[in-house]
Amino acid sequence: MARRRFLGMLTPSSNTILEPVTSAMVADLPGTSAHFARFSVTEISLRRTALGQFDAEPILSAARLLADARVDVIAWNGTSAGWLGFQRDEELCRQIQEATDIPATTSVLALNEILRRTGVERFGLVTPYLDEVQSLILENYQQAGFQCVAERHLNDPGNFSFSEIDADTIAGMVREVAAAGPQAIATFCTNMRAAPLVEALEAETGIPIYDTISVVVWQSLKLAGVDPRELTGWGRLFRELD
């Protein structure tokens, strides 16, 4: 029997998009499956209680539960490091690996690796987030050497409400950002149903679109020893990067 590959996914508790989309993405990869553990996230804002949702211990507790399933990788499927600082995810991965002895990654770290590997310096950003959250994301990317040439956001504190954003709204924001001619566009929220739209929107705009659910699947497959190029129908990322 061929060795099975298990992708461990850390999930915000109010997220209803991540699990079905991730499962659909890996459904055609024989022997590969995604498994999820939740911790409490119900609001995306800069309020103290909202920021405290991303303290390490609840995340590590969820990671330890995933480790019981002998997953090959543990991935934080969230974008909080976008406004908290990329170093938060770097430290989180170190702590997960120390606690479980399993490789770890995150949506933000995977996205940043892809932007660097593809030589992107000018990007577009699409999110549902509040003005002040969006501003911090833009500031962190600028400090890391990435220039955002166009952005759209919905000024929504979420988190559950992000899952109710319709496809036309998401596609419209992507098209508006694409008009500025970025080298790539990031759809930056793991509770927004953007990943299923990527293939068609890339064909329409001619611009690579990196969704934060898709990028962590790509990175997780790599860490689990599965060639991401085996996954088809979810955008250029899986065809062009190994």
Secondary structure, 3 states (H helix, E strand, C coil): CCCCEEEEEEEECCCCCHHHHHHHHHCCCCCEEEEEEEECCCCCCCCHHHHHCCCHHHHHHHHHHHHHCCCCEEEECCCCHHHHCHHHHHHHHHHHHHHHCCCEEEHHHHHHHHHHHCCCCEEEEECCCCHHHHHHHHHHHHHCCCEEEEEECCCCCCCHHHHHCCHHHHHHHHHHHHCCCCCEEEECCCCCCCHHHHHHHHHHHCCCEEEHHHHHHHHHHHHCCCCHHHCCCCCHHHHHCC
